[in-house]
């Protein structure tokens, strides 16, 4: 049964503690599972994607326990030669898991559910043979049947669809016989590759980079158990940073300015919209009182589109966000979903080739809208609703659990400071 949340207009104030990055967490959980011995993880979260990765590594033989505020992962003692695992609805999870399974001798069935059933997986089928392994998809989708092992090779790989496949290869190839060289053409979302390299380094794996996008990976390496601190999530923070920019007196706690996360780019995007980012002790807030329509390129950080659309809707004039082609294979067809649902709020959006044009007026109407079971759509609509002239009802509100289970609790914990419409 789909959950409906009512969001009343009005400005809210308070401090929000940003949850764990599910992207950072999934990489760390899998790396810890591949490392003999016990790794300790702090700063971990409770998103659905994190649960899915933990369940998968347990199915592969890792042991997971909780001791006070630490997650303890004991590495897989002997990788199985046959396993059936699910990545839940995590696109990153299935791409990492499928490659890591392929690095080992055996036959593995890797599947997923929900929106993951519609995501293209042909990359795995076409690229694993370059490294001596095989994959059979189901008409280009899940479930996948993978026959390993891979061996080291030099190969040109396509990075234009998703960097997640490249991250999977970077995590898998250190384990195989022989050295590898990945020559990545048309690499998008390079910051996510940098995040993977940071995780690998933390767990003792060596990868050498040759600009612009070639990766030299010695084989037969061993992951080393370690202590790992999960980053707070800049993607989840994007909604609260935009909330601050549109007038809410909120401050964010927990974000690292030295993070490798792609969505940290929001800081420069806010400046492009004439907003001032304010650092005070251990919090970040935003003064958007002079905000204006903006033009930015979000090709390398497509998860910022929803929050940026909310920001653009609050600015008078037409804002343009480039990189819209990256929105097709998300939890929903995110470009069309944003166009449809913001249209219900009275905000006109045009999709023109790779650009999204948001025609902001600062006026947002009350309406019944639908998240399309997409966590990021639900959250950006919720923040937009706070500026509406009437109540906004959001269907599929439970979708936030994919990345940010406590989003509604955090929103409701903020105190109303003004129930007057402010634009």
Secondary structure, DSSP 8 states (H G I E B T S, - for coil): ---EEEE--SEEEEEEE--B-HHHHHHHHHHHHTEESEEEEES----HHHHHHHHHHHHTT-EEEEETTEEEEE--SS--SEEEEE-TT-HHHHHHHHHHHHTSSEEEEEE--GGGGGS--HHHHHHGGGGT-EEEEETTEEEEEEEE--B--EEEEE-SS-HHHHHHHHHHGGGSBS-EEEEEES---HHHHHHHHHHHHHTT---EEETTTEEEE-SS--EE--EEE--B-HHHHHHHHHHHHTT--EEEES--TT---GGGGHHHHHHHTT-EEEEETTEEEEE-TT----EEE-TT-GGGHHHHHHHHHTSSEEEEEE-GGGGSSSSS-HHHHHHHHHHHTT-EEEEETTEEEEEE-S-B---EEE-TT-HHHHHHHHHHHTTBSS-EEEETGGGGGGT-TTHHHHHHHSEEEE-S---
